[in-house]
Amino acid sequence: MEADATRGRRRLCCRCCCGQLVVLGVAAVVALVVLTRWYGEYVRVARTLPSELAAARREGLALIPADLRRSPSVPPDQNAAPIYRRIHALFGALGTAERKREEDVRQALRGGAASPKTLGLAARLLSDRAPILRLARQAARLQHCDFERPYEQGPNLLLTEPGSLRRLAQLLAIEAQLASAEGRVADAFEAIHVGGRVARHVAEEPILISCLVSIAIDAIMDRAFQGVVLGHKNDPRIVALATTAERSLRPAPDFGRALSGEVVCCRIMGDILRRERPDHLGVGSALPWFAAHTRARAAMVDAWEARSVAYWRAIFSALHAHEGDLMAQHRACEPITAEAMRNDGKRTYEMGALMMPVFAQAILKVAGNEAQRGLRAALVDLVSYRQKHGDWPATLADLPSRPPDDLFSGRPFIYRRTSEGFVLYSVGENLKDDGGRARDPATKRVIDFVVSYPIGV
């Protein structure tokens, strides 16, 4: 009896083990099939990389660092970059207390007429920054700017000078405001001219952040421009001086060129990922074996890069199809970037956020820059009309030449007379008429691009 029971238990044990082995075997087969299909999808997409790169090359996209470099290079005696590096070093040596001093003076000058005390603080600040301002004028006289960046570093490339040049623009705006307050109108516009040249130099870099810094510098000089023009609206020289200064704040940055550096950066990121385990960068942790396996990792990265190149080809195709129409470019790029966002994190798209960055809103920044240019031109016409007729016009239709339309609405800028002057504005990036409010009181974000008299109403 005991022997029979023992044999029965053994048979039961064998059956259980066999059952477990079968289950494990089936699970292993299923896992292998799943992993093979998973890996196979990367391989399938990776195989498209050579054709994607060939098509991108035919379409003129920058693909390697050499494509970003000037040919021929900028002659040393026409290159402002070494001077800007000296300016950056001088700012760096000043320390945080001096930076705060600049900010305090800038804030004190905001909003119109400044007290004698504030003007005295501004004069002392500018005297202390005289070496920097002299260098700025030297740079402004040069034709081009090329920092000769080591683009091979890709996402590891550090851009330090653009921040210092934005700070330089704020200093030049203070100089323009002080000169305007002292009645030195020509000197005020000369400082604005220098700031405009700095913005144009920064925009020459084929990197998106430099394009955005250039727009920020232009906006700083635009506020100074408005202050000088409206502060001297009765000066018979103001229209001619303002017209000349306004030309120095052109042209708008080349948005397509700015994106060229982003394409190359994404490709270099792919090379970095081929050398390093993707899970070290927060990718591939769900597939540790694939991430560690050299051949599998290469297929994964090739797939990511193929998706990236296809994305950039679609973006540049949209930009070229609507050349010269920023809002049409924005509308054409929006669905492309929206699709990239929807796919982010999906298989073969795990690096989408880094290799297919969403930048459609950046086009609106360039459009805002263009709207400000149109508003400046309209402001000069308004002042000219007032000098001839003794008052501001009732409508923009009363001006001798029609101002350009608002890029954001496709209609004329909104203009209305007030009891003391006027409000002129573009509806801005949200494409909505907010009544001529420059900032949302809750978020402090710019909502309408506004020119007004009195300033700040």
RODO-2510 file (C-alpha; in nm, 4 decimals, decimal comma):
residues 457
     n   res          X          Y          Z
     1     m     0,0000     0,0000     0,0000
     2     e     0,2754     0,2372     0,1006
     3     a     0,4710     0,1556    -0,2176
     4     d     0,1637     0,2181    -0,4290
     5     a     0,1028     0,5551    -0,2606
     6     t     0,4657     0,6541    -0,3153
     7     r     0,4488     0,5579    -0,6807
     8     g     0,1250     0,7580    -0,7141
     9     r     0,2839     1,0657    -0,5612
    10     r     0,5815     1,0334    -0,7967
    11     r     0,3543     1,0045    -1,0993
    12     l     0,1601     1,3095    -0,9824
    13     c     0,4864     1,4995    -0,9298
    14     c     0,6057     1,4037    -1,2774
    15     r     0,2773     1,5164    -1,4280
    16     c     0,3039     1,8527    -1,2432
    17     c     0,6653     1,9007    -1,3539
    18     c     0,5776     1,8137    -1,7097
    19     g     0,2845     2,0528    -1,6962
    20     q     0,5089     2,3295    -1,5600
    21     l     0,7686     2,2600    -1,8283
    22     v     0,5022     2,2781    -2,0960
    23     v     0,3728     2,6077    -1,9548
    24     l     0,7272     2,7466    -1,9335
    25     g     0,8011     2,6251    -2,2831
    26     v     0,4893     2,7871    -2,4242
    27     a     0,5672     3,1083    -2,2333
    28     a     0,9227     3,1029    -2,3696
    29     v     0,7969     3,0549    -2,7247
    30     v     0,5400     3,3331    -2,6826
    31     a     0,8063     3,5628    -2,5329
    32     l     1,0430     3,4790    -2,8169
    33     v     0,7741     3,5508    -3,0754
    34     v     0,6832     3,8798    -2,9043
    35     l     1,0462     3,9876    -2,8707
    36     t     1,1209     3,8831    -3,2275
    37     r     0,8278     4,0840    -3,3579
    38     w     0,9260     4,3756    -3,1330
    39     y     1,2826     4,3647    -3,2526
    40     g     1,1675     4,3056    -3,6084
    41     e     0,9792     4,6348    -3,6067
    42     y     1,2985     4,8206    -3,5163
    43     v     1,4839     4,6380    -3,7919
    44     r     1,2129     4,7195    -4,0451
    45     v     1,2199     5,0929    -3,9640
    46     a     1,6005     5,0950    -3,9336
    47     r     1,6294     4,9693    -4,2925
    48     t     1,4639     5,2911    -4,4117
    49     l     1,7419     5,5112    -4,2672
    50     p     1,9709     5,5084    -4,5772
    51     s     1,6843     5,6070    -4,8088
    52     e     1,5667     5,8756    -4,5642
    53     l     1,9162     6,0228    -4,5478
    54     a     1,9542     6,0125    -4,9266
    55     a     1,6209     6,1916    -4,9720
    56     a     1,7146     6,4507    -4,7090
    57     r     2,0430     6,5172    -4,8862
    58     r     1,8632     6,5625    -5,2198
    59     e     1,6254     6,8058    -5,0529
    60     g     1,9131     7,0162    -4,9212
    61     l     1,8850     6,9438    -4,5475
    62     a     2,1938     6,9928    -4,3328
    63     l     2,2983     6,6496    -4,2062
    64     i     2,6544     6,6828    -4,0791
    65     p     2,8447     6,9556    -3,8909
    66     a     3,0273     7,0603    -4,2088
    67     d     2,6905     7,1587    -4,3604
    68     l     2,6504     7,4256    -4,0910
    69     r     2,9819     7,5948    -4,1527
    70     r     3,0174     7,8981    -4,3755
    71     s     3,1806     7,8592    -4,7100
    72     p     3,3774     8,0703    -4,7628
    73     s     3,4494     8,1494    -4,4001
    74     v     3,4072     8,5001    -4,2614
    75     p     3,7305     8,7016    -4,2924
    76     p     3,8767     8,7728    -3,9458
    77     d     3,8578     9,1485    -3,9992
    78     q     3,4808     9,1199    -4,0651
    79     n     3,3931     8,8736    -3,7868
    80     a     3,2254     9,0202    -3,4772
    81     a     3,2380     8,6914    -3,2806
    82     p     3,5781     8,7501    -3,1117
    83     i     3,4543     9,0866    -2,9860
    84     y     3,1363     8,9319    -2,8495
    85     r     3,3451     8,6727    -2,6682
    86     r     3,5344     8,9568    -2,4999
    87     i     3,2029     9,1162    -2,4015
    88     h     3,0875     8,7840    -2,2575
    89     a     3,4077     8,7570    -2,0529
    90     l     3,3684     9,1123    -1,9195
    91     f     3,0101     9,0451    -1,8130
    92     g     3,1197     8,7192    -1,6505
    93     a     3,3786     8,9012    -1,4400
    94     l     3,1211     9,1439    -1,2964
    95     g     2,9399     8,9079    -1,0606
    96     t     2,5771     8,8758    -0,9540
    97     a     2,5610     9,2043    -0,7613
    98     e     2,6415     9,4034    -1,0752
    99     r     2,3882     9,2055    -1,2742
   100     k     2,1238     9,2960    -1,0169
   101     r     2,2311     9,6595    -1,0402
   102     e     2,1653     9,6550    -1,4146
   103     e     1,8251     9,4961    -1,3592
   104     d     1,7322     9,7508    -1,0922
   105     v     1,8130    10,0414    -1,3264
   106     r     1,6245     9,8770    -1,6105
   107     q     1,3140     9,8303    -1,3958
   108     a     1,3343    10,1882    -1,2653
   109     l     1,3325    10,3207    -1,6217
   110     r     1,0235    10,1253    -1,7272
   111     g     0,6962    10,3029    -1,7865
   112     g     0,7837    10,6471    -1,9150
   113     a     0,9400    10,9486    -1,7470
   114     a     1,2166    10,8718    -1,4968
   115     s     1,3196    11,0743    -1,1934
   116     p     1,6501    11,2642    -1,1841
   117     k     1,7733    11,0106    -0,9293
   118     t     1,6993    10,7184    -1,1662
   119     l     1,8675    10,9003    -1,4553
   120     g     2,1727    10,9558    -1,2358
   121     l     2,1879    10,5846    -1,1514
   122     a     2,1613    10,5026    -1,5229
   123     a     2,4419    10,7452    -1,6105
   124     r     2,6750    10,5958    -1,3491
   125     l     2,5955    10,2430    -1,4668
   126     l     2,6710    10,3303    -1,8293
   127     s     2,9951    10,4985    -1,7256
   128     d     3,1012    10,1801    -1,5486
   129     r     3,0040     9,9711    -1,8528
   130     a     3,1837    10,2005    -2,1007
   131     p     3,4409     9,9326    -2,2033
   132     i     3,1586     9,6911    -2,2921
   133     l     2,9661     9,9558    -2,4858
   134     r     3,2794    10,0519    -2,6827
   135     l     3,3274     9,6896    -2,7820
   136     a     2,9615     9,6681    -2,8851
   137     r     3,0100     9,9561    -3,1277
   138     q     3,3208     9,7926    -3,2702
   139     a     3,1231     9,4727    -3,3300
   140     a     2,8310     9,6618    -3,4862
   141     r     3,0611     9,8006    -3,7548
   142     l     3,1555     9,4501    -3,8736
   143     q     2,9656     9,2701    -4,1449
   144     h     2,9140     8,9207    -4,0019
   145     c     2,9408     8,7028    -3,6939
   146     d     3,0620     8,3422    -3,6879
   147     f     3,1473     8,1774    -3,3566
   148     e     3,2817     7,8738    -3,5464
   149     r     3,1077     7,6386    -3,3050
   150     p     3,2227     7,2769    -3,2591
   151     y     2,8921     7,1434    -3,3903
   152     e     3,0305     6,7889    -3,3589
   153     q     2,9393     6,8088    -2,9885
   154     g     2,5714     6,8023    -3,0785
   155     p     2,3492     6,8253    -2,7684
   156     n     2,6586     6,8804    -2,5526
   157     l     2,7381     7,2082    -2,7277
   158     l     2,7274     7,4993    -2,4822
   159     l     2,6038     7,8380    -2,6037
   160     t     2,7056     8,0995    -2,3500
   161     e     2,7482     8,4173    -2,5550
   162     p     2,3816     8,4691    -2,6656
   163     g     2,2740     8,5240    -2,3043
   164     s     2,5404     8,7892    -2,2577
   165     l     2,4368     8,9577    -2,5819
   166     r     2,0787     8,9804    -2,4579
   167     r     2,2182     9,1491    -2,1473
   168     l     2,4161     9,3818    -2,3740
   169     a     2,0924     9,4757    -2,5528
   170     q     1,9330     9,5716    -2,2209
   171     l     2,2337     9,7929    -2,1521
   172     l     2,1972     9,9578    -2,4937
   173     a     1,8268    10,0161    -2,4262
   174     i     1,9185    10,1916    -2,1000
   175     e     2,1633    10,4042    -2,2969
   176     a     1,8928    10,4945    -2,5493
   177     q     1,6479    10,5845    -2,2721
   178     l     1,9018    10,8058    -2,0955
   179     a     1,9985    10,9831    -2,4184
   180     s     1,6296    11,0362    -2,4998
   181     a     1,5618    11,1812    -2,1535
   182     e     1,8521    11,4230    -2,2007
   183     g     1,7260    11,5318    -2,5433
   184     r     2,0037    11,3569    -2,7362
   185     v     1,7689    11,1959    -2,9889
   186     a     2,0334    11,1049    -3,2465
   187     d     2,2426    10,9355    -2,9769
   188     a     1,9378    10,7416    -2,8598
   189     f     1,8756    10,6043    -3,2087
   190     e     2,2445    10,5272    -3,2499
   191     a     2,2266    10,2981    -2,9425
   192     i     1,9169    10,1326    -3,0914
   193     h     2,1036    10,0859    -3,4192
   194     v     2,3865     9,9075    -3,2366
   195     g     2,1328     9,6808    -3,0647
   196     g     1,9765     9,6004    -3,4006
   197     r     2,3159     9,5012    -3,5396
   198     v     2,3743     9,2743    -3,2397
   199     a     2,0397     9,1026    -3,3054
   200     r     2,1300     9,0469    -3,6709
   201     h     2,4675     8,9035    -3,5756
   202     v     2,3135     8,6594    -3,3273
   203     a     2,0593     8,5468    -3,5886
   204     e     2,3384     8,4362    -3,8227
   205     e     2,3988     8,1224    -3,6146
   206     p     2,2214     7,8105    -3,7496
   207     i     2,0775     7,7241    -3,4070
   208     l     1,7213     7,7760    -3,2862
   209     i     1,8170     7,9217    -2,9478
   210     s     2,0230     8,1929    -3,1222
   211     c     1,7245     8,2744    -3,3431
   212     l     1,5051     8,3161    -3,0349
   213     v     1,7663     8,5291    -2,8557
   214     s     1,7862     8,7493    -3,1652
   215     i     1,4086     8,7999    -3,1476
   216     a     1,4336     8,8831    -2,7771
   217     i     1,7050     9,1426    -2,8478
   218     d     1,4921     9,2940    -3,1225
   219     a     1,1982     9,3194    -2,8788
   220     i     1,4201     9,4991    -2,6242
   221     m     1,5298     9,7514    -2,8856
   222     d     1,1701     9,7844    -3,0084
   223     r     1,0555     9,9038    -2,6646
   224     a     1,3389    10,1565    -2,6582
   225     f     1,2453    10,2678    -3,0117
   226     q     0,8841    10,3322    -2,9110
   227     g     0,9955    10,5314    -2,6073
   228     v     1,2247    10,7571    -2,8095
   229     v     0,9731    10,8192    -3,0898
   230     l     0,6814    10,8958    -2,8595
   231     g     0,8974    11,0909    -2,6176
   232     h     0,9963    11,3272    -2,9023
   233     k     0,6823    11,3145    -3,1161
   234     n     0,6973    11,6915    -3,1728
   235     d     1,0618    11,7000    -3,2818
   236     p     1,0721    11,7755    -3,6570
   237     r     1,3753    11,5447    -3,6938
   238     i     1,2086    11,2429    -3,5354
   239     v     1,0467    11,0895    -3,8435
   240     a     1,3668    11,0865    -4,0499
   241     l     1,5789    10,9611    -3,7599
   242     a     1,3232    10,6927    -3,6679
   243     t     1,2935    10,5731    -4,0278
   244     t     1,6691    10,5266    -4,0518
   245     a     1,6875    10,3500    -3,7145
   246     e     1,3965    10,1229    -3,8005
   247     r     1,5848     9,9875    -4,1006
   248     s     1,8619     9,8675    -3,8691
   249     l     1,6122     9,6404    -3,6922
   250     r     1,5682     9,4311    -4,0085
   251     p     1,5548     9,1686    -4,1524
   252     a     1,3745     8,8945    -3,9593
   253     p     1,5739     8,5838    -3,8612
   254     d     1,5934     8,2978    -4,1112
   255     f     1,3872     8,0338    -3,9316
   256     g     1,4800     7,7526    -4,1703
   257     r     1,8504     7,8154    -4,1179
   258     a     1,7978     7,8149    -3,7417
   259     l     1,6419     7,4686    -3,7648
   260     s     1,9368     7,3317    -3,9655
   261     g     2,1441     7,3068    -3,6504
   262     e     1,8643     7,1138    -3,4788
   263     v     1,8698     6,8484    -3,7535
   264     v     2,2450     6,7998    -3,7193
   265     c     2,2151     6,7929    -3,3402
   266     c     1,9578     6,5125    -3,3602
   267     r     2,1839     6,3077    -3,5882
   268     i     2,4794     6,3502    -3,3525
   269     m     2,2539     6,2398    -3,0691
   270     g     2,2005     5,9196    -3,2645
   271     d     2,5774     5,8643    -3,2803
   272     i     2,5984     5,9160    -2,9033
   273     l     2,3237     5,6591    -2,8463
   274     r     2,5036     5,4069    -3,0648
   275     r     2,8033     5,4321    -2,8342
   276     e     2,6083     5,4228    -2,5068
   277     r     2,3394     5,1953    -2,3670
   278     p     2,0007     5,3611    -2,4282
   279     d     1,8811     5,2693    -2,0766
   280     h     2,1572     5,4913    -1,9401
   281     l     1,9651     5,7773    -2,0993
   282     g     1,6272     5,6663    -1,9677
   283     v     1,5354     5,4719    -2,2808
   284     g     1,5179     5,0981    -2,3393
   285     s     1,4785     4,9912    -1,9753
   286     a     1,1834     4,7761    -2,0767
   287     l     1,4145     4,5815    -2,3086
   288     p     1,7433     4,5500    -2,1173
   289     w     1,8720     4,2663    -2,3361
   290     f     1,8122     4,4618    -2,6529
   291     a     1,9617     4,7748    -2,4991
   292     a     2,2766     4,5857    -2,4046
   293     h     2,3135     4,3931    -2,7289
   294     t     2,5281     4,5877    -2,9762
   295     r     2,3483     4,4790    -3,2924
   296     a     2,0044     4,5265    -3,1390
   297     r     2,1009     4,8666    -3,0030
   298     a     2,2209     4,9734    -3,3477
   299     a     1,8854     4,8719    -3,4970
   300     m     1,6982     5,0647    -3,2284
   301     v     1,9008     5,3804    -3,2806
   302     d     1,8814     5,3539    -3,6598
   303     a     1,5044     5,3286    -3,6268
   304     w     1,4903     5,6354    -3,4029
   305     e     1,7083     5,8308    -3,6439
   306     a     1,5014     5,7212    -3,9432
   307     r     1,1902     5,8537    -3,7701
   308     s     1,3745     6,1768    -3,6897
   309     v     1,4977     6,2356    -4,0453
   310     a     1,1490     6,1670    -4,1832
   311     y     1,0090     6,4206    -3,9371
   312     w     1,2603     6,6882    -4,0367
   313     r     1,2007     6,6225    -4,4067
   314     a     0,8280     6,6820    -4,3514
   315     i     0,8973     7,0010    -4,1555
   316     f     1,1284     7,1510    -4,4174
   317     s     0,8885     7,0511    -4,6945
   318     a     0,6147     7,2456    -4,5148
   319     l     0,8432     7,5467    -4,4683
   320     h     0,9481     7,5492    -4,8339
   321     a     0,5903     7,5049    -4,9570
   322     h     0,4878     7,8266    -4,7786
   323     e     0,8026     8,0341    -4,8172
   324     g     0,7472     8,3918    -4,7029
   325     d     0,4182     8,3186    -4,5212
   326     l     0,4988     8,2569    -4,1550
   327     m     0,1436     8,1818    -4,0441
   328     a     0,0927     7,9344    -4,3295
   329     q     0,4198     7,7696    -4,2254
   330     h     0,2939     7,7510    -3,8683
   331     r    -0,0342     7,5919    -3,9771
   332     a     0,1474     7,3432    -4,2006
   333     c     0,3924     7,2422    -3,9258
   334     e     0,1325     7,2072    -3,6507
   335     p    -0,0100     6,8680    -3,7626
   336     i     0,3419     6,7330    -3,8173
   337     t     0,4511     6,8244    -3,4659
   338     a     0,1157     6,7076    -3,3232
   339     e     0,1690     6,3648    -3,4786
   340     a     0,5193     6,3519    -3,3297
   341     m     0,3696     6,4242    -2,9881
   342     r     0,1052     6,1523    -3,0294
   343     n     0,3690     5,8947    -3,1216
   344     d     0,6182     5,9957    -2,8523
   345     g     0,7130     5,6923    -2,6443
   346     k     0,5670     5,4374    -2,8864
   347     r     0,7810     5,1620    -3,0303
   348     t     1,0511     5,3078    -3,2627
   349     y     0,9526     5,6556    -3,1361
   350     e     1,0976     5,6324    -2,7839
   351     m     1,3422     5,9161    -2,8526
   352     g     1,0813     6,1343    -3,0190
   353     a     1,0892     6,4115    -2,7608
   354     l     1,4634     6,4593    -2,8136
   355     m     1,5058     6,3750    -3,1805
   356     m     1,1775     6,5251    -3,3037
   357     p     1,1395     6,8379    -3,0852
   358     v     0,8131     7,0279    -3,0969
   359     f     0,8924     7,3834    -3,2030
   360     a     0,5829     7,4961    -3,3958
   361     q     0,5333     7,7742    -3,1398
   362     a     0,8789     7,9087    -3,2276
   363     i     0,7451     8,0093    -3,5699
   364     l     0,4984     8,2324    -3,3876
   365     k     0,7918     8,4070    -3,2195
   366     v     0,9295     8,4947    -3,5637
   367     a     0,5809     8,6096    -3,6686
   368     g     0,5670     8,8269    -3,3550
   369     n     0,8967     8,9789    -3,4551
   370     e     0,7465     9,0647    -3,7942
   371     a     0,4345     9,2092    -3,6305
   372     q     0,6532     9,4384    -3,4210
   373     r     0,8244     9,5598    -3,7379
   374     g     0,4885     9,6466    -3,8895
   375     l     0,3818     9,8279    -3,5732
   376     r     0,7047    10,0312    -3,5716
   377     a     0,6465    10,1415    -3,9294
   378     a     0,2872    10,2357    -3,8440
   379     l     0,4057    10,4299    -3,5372
   380     v     0,6391    10,6430    -3,7482
   381     d     0,3495    10,7161    -3,9878
   382     l     0,1241    10,8112    -3,6945
   383     v     0,3803    11,0580    -3,5610
   384     s     0,4338    11,2012    -3,9098
   385     y     0,0553    11,2491    -3,9469
   386     r     0,0329    11,4203    -3,6074
   387     q     0,3108    11,6638    -3,6930
   388     k     0,1329    11,7597    -4,0145
   389     h    -0,2266    11,7718    -3,8843
   390     g    -0,1846    11,8530    -3,5160
   391     d    -0,3554    11,5399    -3,3854
   392     w    -0,3587    11,1628    -3,4166
   393     p    -0,5665    11,0222    -3,7054
   394     a    -0,9177    10,8937    -3,6430
   395     t    -0,8401    10,5670    -3,8255
   396     l    -0,5421    10,4033    -3,9926
   397     a    -0,7148    10,4687    -4,3260
   398     d    -0,6315    10,8380    -4,2769
   399     l    -0,2583    10,7668    -4,3098
   400     p    -0,1020    10,8407    -4,6483
   401     s     0,0191    10,4806    -4,6833
   402     r    -0,1532    10,1739    -4,5460
   403     p     0,0447     9,9864    -4,2787
   404     p     0,1086     9,6158    -4,3383
   405     d    -0,1593     9,3779    -4,2131
   406     d    -0,1298     9,1952    -3,8842
   407     l     0,0296     8,8562    -3,9605
   408     f    -0,1701     8,6888    -3,6851
   409     s    -0,5157     8,7979    -3,8016
   410     g    -0,4604     8,8670    -4,1712
   411     r    -0,6405     9,1972    -4,1168
   412     p    -0,5201     9,5520    -4,0451
   413     f    -0,3729     9,6253    -3,7044
   414     i    -0,6353     9,7325    -3,4518
   415     y    -0,6270    10,1056    -3,3829
   416     r    -0,8422    10,3266    -3,1694
   417     r    -0,8226    10,6824    -3,0469
   418     t    -0,8322    10,7483    -2,6748
   419     s    -0,8971    11,0661    -2,4774
   420     e    -0,5218    11,1305    -2,4533
   421     g    -0,3790    10,9533    -2,7545
   422     f    -0,4175    10,6108    -2,9173
   423     v    -0,3745    10,2345    -2,8851
   424     l    -0,2382    10,0361    -3,1789
   425     y    -0,1912     9,6608    -3,1566
   426     s    -0,1583     9,3151    -3,3101
   427     v    -0,3723     9,0332    -3,1691
   428     g    -0,0557     8,8333    -3,0967
   429     e     0,0326     8,4666    -3,0764
   430     n    -0,2957     8,3531    -2,9228
   431     l    -0,4717     8,4860    -3,2381
   432     k    -0,7318     8,6549    -3,0162
   433     d    -0,8189     9,0201    -2,9669
   434     d    -0,7543     9,0847    -2,5967
   435     g    -0,8489     9,4497    -2,6200
   436     g    -0,4959     9,5843    -2,6524
   437     r    -0,3661     9,4363    -2,3270
   438     a     0,0047     9,3759    -2,3543
   439     r     0,0170     9,1154    -2,0749
   440     d    -0,2196     8,8723    -1,9107
   441     p    -0,2402     8,9924    -1,5491
   442     a    -0,2591     8,6334    -1,4207
   443     t     0,0228     8,4701    -1,6190
   444     k     0,2235     8,7860    -1,7082
   445     r     0,2579     8,6469    -2,0591
   446     v     0,2478     8,8747    -2,3647
   447     i    -0,0950     8,8487    -2,5287
   448     d    -0,1228     9,1503    -2,7641
   449     f     0,1683     9,3382    -2,9221
   450     v     0,0875     9,6976    -2,8277
   451     v     0,2049    10,0473    -2,9155
   452     s     0,0249    10,3210    -2,7217
   453     y     0,0377    10,6843    -2,6303
   454     p     0,0696    10,7634    -2,3480
   455     i     0,3165    10,4762    -2,3167
   456     g     0,1837    10,1831    -2,1213
   457     v    -0,1892    10,2633    -2,1319
***
